[in-house]
Amino acid sequence: MTPSGVSGGLAVLAGRLSPGALLDDPAELAACGYDAAVRLAPPRAVVLAACASDVVETVRWCGREGVPFTARGAGTNLCGGAAAPAGGILLSTARLDRILEIDTGRGFALVEPGVVNLALQRRLEPLGFFYAPDPASHRVCTIGGNIGENAGGPRCLKYGVTVNHVLGLEVVMPDGSLERFSLDDPGPEVVCLLTGSEGTLGVVTKAWLRILPAPEAVETFLAGFDSLSAAMECVGAVISSGVIPRSLESLDRSTVESVDQYRLSGYPKTEAVLLVELDGPRQDVAREAAKVAEVCARFGARECRRATEAADRERLWEGRRGAYPATTRLAPNVLVEDGVVPRDRLPEAVRRVREIADRHRVRTSLVFHAGDGNLHPNISYDERDAEEVGRVRVAGMEMLRACVELGGTVSGEHGIGLEKRSALAWMFDPGALELFSRIKEAFDPAGLANPGKVLPERPFPAGARVRPLPPPLSDAARHVVERVRQCASERRGMLVSGSGSRLPAAVPGKEGLTPVVTAGMRSILDLDRSNCVATVEAGISLASLRLELGTRRWGLRLPDAAGTLGGLLASGAWPGARDELLGMRIALVDGTVLDFGGKVVKNVAGYDIPKLLLGSWGSLAVILDATFRAYPEPVPAVRPLRPQAAAFSPGPWQRRVKAAFDPSNLLNPWLHGGA
């Protein structure tokens, strides 16, 4: 539409955009008032951005006019995150669909946000590379949406979710500035904060993505089980055996029957099916396949099938890929929930989900990314039946609450959006929700970037948390927390350190700072072999940690370095930390203790505080302990470390992060110009 055809004050915006970029015809807007989850009032207008400057101009215009905006890719979001608020601007990045560069030598692809996930995969395949995140909607979903939601997919069991593959971002911030952020930037990892923020902190216009060499061999293994509980127990045993498949999926009998009505899957007529896919060097895959076959046999698997050729493997996958389309044929609508539990709680989670479905009389089939504990109950219903819709929504939320009560999360890959905002209170204490809100306000003080999404409304309810508490703080940790609390009450600056080996030789104003030393916190708090996770205090030396794990025949992918674990994380010296880190417990500047993450390998609920703190040098919070992926055998030390930097000089957006955490600049104040 040309500027002359645009109504009201939108004409000014239209005149600054590419020709035809702005739509405000009611018929055109009607199709944009919803995403794959909910239907809302149509937006005031839609901007079909054709270049980054269209995004910049739109965000700046919204800021001047006080108009909210929501970024949108393909609209496949399942939690209402991409639905525009009434009276707002829907900012589509679908036309920003260029693959700008592929560098196999340095292992990255530079893309615009509208690139479809599958289109990138197809470009990489003839080059012998692949992009690991593969959400179920990969045929239509866009990279920008994947980044906003921190999307996963079957392969994330081995390779991680989107945040593990984003190297850098170009982002239009809520004030309309165009900024670039990289994992190579010193200081807090803002890239990790933006990834998974669901468009509430900015709009991505370019992304540098990590790409990987295609594996030498891939083998797919299908097994049927006489009970879903046996299949779930087998899942934990496979992981505990030391095998990390690239995919470990499960379908229950009702899902397989639905698929067979849609297209013949050829799957065994058993109560549950496991689909296991392995990749890597040919000899390793053969060895792991034999181990998987042995474990499956131990749990009573039957009708086992193995495939190594691409066509045969594709046939085994057809049933899994057809699960959602088949479910949509059972009723006009399907609610797809997205909860995660620790792997050893999967049998209990299945029992509770089925009990909830029966109690509310809702038709539910179960599909799992079972290897990482991610359940997708698919609830079929008819939106024209208001009474049924009510039962479905209540049942869905109860299923998510059950996951949280079992130590999990309300989202492993779909995000929070509009529909799960209230559920965050089940996972986080009010102090954590307040921290999320302060970060949002620091980045977007006007509250115009995708408002009403992700964060629940204030006041945050006390006592709503149902997620299990982490292990009790040690005496040493309580001492550190009390020291922080006392310094804050007296407004004394603090010098936070572990062994001190990474601090600069000359800290400005050091004499006037009170030392807060974490080196006394040196225990392994939890080594969970069932879930392959370890929780370790931040003050333990890396040498002691390696030695103690070795005596237990256990391993973490740690670098061979001096100093403490907390110092390694806080200094940002270990680039691979974000791929291994699952959770963190911290003390804020006032001594408030908060915990994030835990024993699940997928968790996209709320802002990613643990990864943000990597490279923060103790200037945002004091790291008390951290939870990592663990391995049931010793693993070689990882390399390389980043060159030791003399801390960092904060940029403007890192200063905003600092203001959200420590507005009085008491924690390592020399980093932010104080002492």
N, C-alpha and C positions, 0 to 999 in steps of 0.2 A: 504494500500500500504506500502511496506517495504521501509526503507531508500534507499536501492539500486535502487529502481524504481523511486525515486523522482528526478526531474530535478534541476540543478543549486544549488544555495545557500540554497534552501529549505531542502536539505539533512541533514544539520546540525540541523535544527529544528526537522525534522522527527526522527532523532536519539535520541532526548530528550523526545519524546512523547511516549504514549502507543502504542503498535503494531497496525498498521493499522489506526492510528488516522488522518493521513494527506493524503488528496486527491489533486492531481493536474492534473488528466486526463481531457482533454477538454470536453469530453462527460459528465463526472460527474459534472463538474463545471457549465455547461450550465443550469442545473436545479436550481442553487443557485444564479443566477444573479438577482433575483427579490423576492419580497414578495407579499402579497395580493393586493398591490396597483400599483406598477410600475415595469417595466422591465429595467434593467441596464446592463452594460457590466458585464460579469462573473468575479468573484474574481480571484486573482492570485492562491489561494489555499483555501481549506476548512480544518479546523481542527475539528474533531469529538471528543471533549474532553471526556475522560472517567473518569477523576478525577480532583480535584482542581489543582494538580500540572501540568496537561496539560494546564490549563488556564494560570497559572503563567509562565510556560516556553514559551508559545506562546506570551504573552504580553511582556515579557522581550526580546524575539528575535525581535519582531516588534520594540521595542524601540531602540535596537542596530542597526537594519538595516534601521530604518526610514520608516517602512512599516505601513500603516494604518490598523486598524482592526475594525470589527463590530461583536458584539455578536448577536446571533440569537437563538430563541427557536423553535417554530413550524412554523414561517414564516407567521402567520396570520395577521400581522400588516397591517393597511389600509392606511398608510401615507408615505410609503417608508422608515420608520425608520430602518427596518431590512435588507435592501438591501445593500450589500457591495459595497464600492467604487471600481472603476476600478483599478486593480493592488494591491488591498488590500487582507487581510486575513478575511475570514468569519469564525468566531469562534462559532461553534455550541455547545450549552449546552444541547441538547436534550437527550444525553445519561446519563447525570447526573440526574437520575430520581428516586432516592431513597427517601422514606419517612423514615427519620432516627429515629424519636421519636414522640410520641403523649402522652402528659401529660394532661389528662382531669382535674386532681386536680388543676394544675396551669394554665390551659387554654391556652396551646400553642401546636403547631406542629412544628417540625424542619424538613425542607425539602430541597432537592437540587433543583436547578432552572429548571431542565427538567421535574419535576413532572407535569403531566397534571392536570389542575384544577379539572376536573370531577373525576379523580382517587383519589384525596384527599377527595373530597366530599363523595365518596363511602366508603373510609376507615373510615370516621368519622361517617357516618350514623348509623351503628350498635352500636356505642358507645354512641348514643344520643347527638351528637354534629354536628355542621356544620361550614363551612368557608364561610363568608358572600359574598365576591365578586364573582359574577357569570356572567362574560361577555358572550355575545351571542355565542362566539366560545369556550365555556367552555369544549366542548367534545374533543377539540384538542389543545387549547392554553395551554401554560405552565406557571407555577408560575413565572419563571424568566422574561418572557415577560410581564406578568401582572404587575410585580414590575417596570420594565422599563417604561411601558406606564402609570402606575398608573390607571390600568383598573377598570372599574365599573361594570355595569350590572343592571338589574331591581331592585335587592334588595338594591342597594346603596342608594336609597331614604331614607330608615330608618337606614341602617347600615354603610353608608359611602363607599368610594372607597378604593382601596388597601392600600393607605397610612395610613388609619385608622386602619389597621389590621396587619401592619408590626411592630414587636417588636424589631427585631434586624437583622443585615445582616453581612455575611462574604463576603468580596468583594476583588477582585484583582484590585488594583488601577492602573492607567495608567503608573506608574513607575515600575509595576511588584510586588510590595509588597502586601502581603496578610494581610488584616486588618479586625478587627471586630468592629462593631458599634452597640450600644444598646440605646434604649430610656432611660435606666437607667443611661447612661453616663452623668455626669454633663457637662454643657456647651451647646452651640448651637446644635440643633437636626440635626446632619449630616444624620441620617437615613432618615429624611423627605426630605432632599436635594437630596439624592441618589435615592429615590423612585420617579419615574416619570422623571428621567433625561435621559431616552432613551439610556442608554449605553454610554453617552458622558463623564461620570465621573468615570466609572469603570464597572467591570463585576461581577455580583453576583454569588457566588458559594454555599452559604447556606442562608436560611432565617428562622427566628423564627417568626411564624405567630400566631396571636390571633385566637382562636377558641371559639365558643359560644355554650351553651346548646341549643338543639333543643326546639322550643316553644311547649307549651302544646297543642295549637290549631292553626289551619290555616284555613282561609276561603277565597274563591275566588268569586269575584262578577263581572259579565259581564253585560254591559248595552250598548244599541244602542241609537244613537242620530240623529236627522234629519239634523243637521248641525255640521260641525267641530268646528265652533266658539262656539256653545253651549257646546260641549264637553270640549273645552279648558277652558271656563269660569267655568264649573263644577269642573275642576281640582283644580283651585285656591280656590274654595269654600270648597272643601273637606279638603284641608290643613288648611285653615283658621278656620275651625270648631274645630280644635284641634286634628284631626285624622292624624297620620303619618303612612300610609300604608307601608308595606315592599316593595310593588311594585304598581305602578300606570302607566299603559301602555296605549297607544292609537294607533289605526290604522285608516287610511282613507279608503274610499270606494274602491278606485282603488287597494289598498293593499289587502283588503279582497277578491275582485274579482280575483286577481292574485292567492291568496292562494287557492280559491275554484277551480281554474283550475288545480292546482297542487295536492291538496287533499281537500276534503270537510271539511270546518272548522265548519260548523253549525252556524256561526256567523249571526246575523241579517243583512238583506240587507238594512242597513241605511248608511248615509253619514259618520258616524264615530262610532267607538266602543271604549269603555273604559274597561280595564281589571284591576280590583282593587284586591289586595291580602293583607289580614290582618293576623297578627300573634301575639301571646302572651298568657297570661292566658285566659282560656276559657270564663270567665265572661266578661273580657275586650273586647275580640274579638266579642262576641255577641252584646255588647253595641255599639262598633264602627261600626259593620255591619249595625245595625239599623240606625245609624246616616248617614252612606254613602248612604243607600237606600233612606233616606229622602232627602238628598242633590241632589242626581241624579234625583229624581222625580221632585224636584223644577225646574230643568233645562230641563225638558221635556224628560227624558230618557224613553225608551220603550223596551219591550222584555228583561226585566231584569232577570238574572239567578244567583242563588247562589249555591255554592258547598262547602261541608265540608269534604267529603271523598276524599282520595288521588286520586283514579281512576277518579272520577268526576272532580276534580280540574285539573288533567292532561289533560282531554279532552278540558276544557276551554282554556288551555294554548297552545294546538296544533296549533291553527291558528296563534298565536303570534310567536311561534318558527318556524313556516313554512314561515314566511314573507320573509326573505332573500332568502331561496332556491327557493321560488315561483318566486321572482323577477328575479332571474338568468335565468329562463326559457323563459322570455320575449324577451331577446336579448343576444348576446354572452357575453356582459360585463355589469357590474353594478358599478357605482361610488357611494359609501356610504359616504355622508357628515356627519358631527358631530358638529353641533353648539348648543349653549346653550343660553337661554335668561331667564331673571327673569320671574317667573310664570305668573305674570299679563300682560306680553307682548306676551304671546303665541298666542292669537288671531291675533295680528298685525303681528307676525312673520310668521304665516301660510299664511296670506294674501300676504305678500311680497314674500315668497318663491314661491307661486303659480304664482304670477305676473311675477317673474323672469323666471320661467319655461316656461310660455306661450310666453314671449317675445323672448326667445332663441329657442323656438320650441323643447324642450327636454321633454321626457316622464318621469314624476316624480311621484313616490308614496311616501307617508309619513308614517313613523313609529316613535313613540315618546317614550322616557322614560318621559312621560308627567309630572309626579309628581315633577321632578327636572328640568323641562324646557329644556330637552335635545332632540333636533330634529335630526332625521336621514332621510333627503331626499335621496331616492334611485333613481338614474338616470340611466335608461337603455339605452345602446348604442352599437354600433358595432365599435370596434377599427380599422376595415379595412376601415372605412369611415373617412378620415382625416378631412373633413369639419365638420362632426358631432362631432368628438372628440374635435375639437376646441370650438364648441358651448357648449359642455358639461362642459369642464374645466372652461370656462368663467362663465357659469351659476353657477357652484358649488362654485366658489370663491365669486361671488356676493351674494349668499345665506349666506355664512359665514360672509361677510361684513355686511349684514343686521342684523345678530344676534349681532354683535359687536356694531353697531349703536344703537341697542335697549338696550344696557347695558349688553350684554352677552360676550361670548367667542367663539373662533374659534375651541375649542375642549373641550369636557366634559369627554372623555374617550379614544379616539383613538390616541391622541398624535399629535405632530407637524411634526416630521420626516423631510423628504425632501420637501414634497409637500406644507406645510403651512408656511415655514420659513418666507416668505415675509409678510405673514398676521400678524405676531407678531407686526409689526409697526403700525397696526390699533389699537392695544390694549395698547401698552406701549410707553411712552415717550423715546426719545433717551437715557436719563440717565439710565432708567431701563434696556434697551438693553445693554448698556455699562456695567452695573453691572453684568448682566448675563455673558457677555463675559469675564469679569475679573475673575469671579468664574471659568469658564471653563479653562482659562489660568493658574489659580493658581493650579488647580488639574491636568491639562494636558498641560504643557507648550509646548510640541512638537506637540500637536494637532493631535494625532494619534487615539484617542478613538472615533470611529464613527464620523469622520469629515464630515462637510457639512450638519449636521442635526441640527434641533431645532433652532439654532440661525441664524438670517439673516446676510448677509455680511455687513461689514463696507464699506463706512460710513453709519450710520443709518439716514434715512430720517427725517428731521424736518418737523413738521406739518402734518404728515401722520396719526396721531391718530384720530380715529372717535369714540372711546368709550367715553361715557359721563363722565364728570369730577365729582369727589366726592363733597360733600358739601364744601362750602368755609371754610378755616381755621378760627378759632376763633381768637380774639385779643390775647388771652393768648398763643395760639399755634404759632401765628406769632412772638410773643415776644421770645418764646423758639427757634424758627428757626433762628431769627436774632442773638440771643446770641451764638448759635452754629456757625453760619457763621463768626461772629466777632472773636471768639476764634480760629477758624481754620485759618483765615487770619493772626492772630498774632502767630500762632503755639503754642497756650497755651493748655495744657492738661485740660480735663474736667472731673468733677465728676458728672455723670448723675444719678439722683435718682428721686423717686416720693415723698413719705412721709419720706423716709429714714429708714423705719422700718425693711427692710430686709438687709440693708448694714451691713457688719461686723463692730464690735465695733472699730477696729483699721484698717483704710485704709492706706496702705503705701503711704507716700508722700502726704497725704491729704492736708496739708497746702499749697502746691504749685499748687493745682488744682482749677480751676474756677467752682463753682457749676452751674449745669444746672438742675433746678428743674421743674418737669412737673406737680406738684400738683395743679397749677393754671388752668390747662386744665380739667374741670370737668363737661362738658355738654354732654347730650344725643343729638347727632347731627341728628339722624334719627331713627324713630321707624316705620318700614314699615309693616303694618299688612297684606297687600296683599301678600307679599313675605316671611313673618315671618322672618325678619332680623332686627337687630339693630346695629347702628353705634354709638360708645361711645368713648369719649376722654379718653386718657390713665391716666390722673391725677385724675379722679374721685375716691373717696374712695369706697370700696366695700360695706360698710354699707350704704352710700348715694345712691349708685346705686340700691341696693336691695329695699330700702325704696321707691325711686321714681318709680321703676318699679311696686312695689306692689300697689301704689296709682293708677296706670293706668291699673291694673289687667292684667299685662303682666309679662313674666318671661324669665330669662336666667338661664342656668344650671351652676351656679357659686358656688364655695365653700364658706363656712361661715368662712371668714378669715379677718384679719386686713390688712391695707395698701391700696395701690391704684391698680387699674386694670392693669396699665402698669407694676407696680412692680411685680404683680402676674405672668404676662406673661414673663417678662424679667428674673425673678428668676427661672423659670421652676418649681415652686412649685405646679402647678396644672396640673397633668398628663392628665386630660381630655380635656385640652385646644385645642389640635389638632383636636378633634372630633367636636368642636363647632365653631372654628375659620374659617371664610370665607374670610377675607381680612384684610389689614393693610395699614396705611399710615405712612411713616417714614421720618425722616430727616437724610440724610447721613452726614458724618463728615464735608463736606464743606457747609452744609446748603441746598443742593439740596433736594427738597421734591418729593418723589415718592409714588405712590399708586399701590397696588397689590390686585387682587381679587375684591370682591364686592358683589352684591346681587344675585349671583348664587351659588347653593350648589355644583355644579360640575365645575371644572376648572383645566385642566391639561396643560395649555399653559404656557411654560417657567418654570424656576426653582421655587420651592415653597419657596419664601422668607419669608412670614409670619411665617410658621412653623419652618423654620431654625432659626428665631430669638428667638423662645421660649428657655429660658435658657441661653441667650447670655449676660445677666447682663448689658445691655447698652453698651457693648464693640464694637458692630458692627454698630449700628444706634440708633437714639432716636425714640421710638414709640410715635406717635402723637395721633392716634386713631385706633380702631380695629372694625371690623364688625363680628357679630356672628349670628348663628342660634338663633331665638327667638321663644317664645311659647305663644299662645294666652290665657294663664292663668298662675298664679304663679306656680313655680315648687320648689320642696324641694332642699335645699342646697346639693351639691354633696360632697362626701367624698371618700377617705381620701386625704389629702395633702401629698406631699413628705416631709420627715424630712428636716428642714431648714439646708441648707449647707452654708458654708462660701465661697460663690461664687464657683469658679472652677479653676483647674489647666489645662490649655489648652494642648491638645495633638497635634501632628504634623499636622494633617489634619485640626484641628480647627485653628491652626496658619495660615494655608493657607487661610482659610475662612477670618480670620482677615486681612490678607494682601490684599485680594480683596476689603474689605470694608473700611479699615482704615490703609493704609500702614505706616503712620507716628505714629500710636499708640497714638492718642490724646483722644479717648473716653475710659473712665475708664481704663487708661493705666496700673494701678497697677495689673490688671488681667493678663497682658501679660508681666510682668517683667519691667514695666517702671513707672515713676512717675514724 
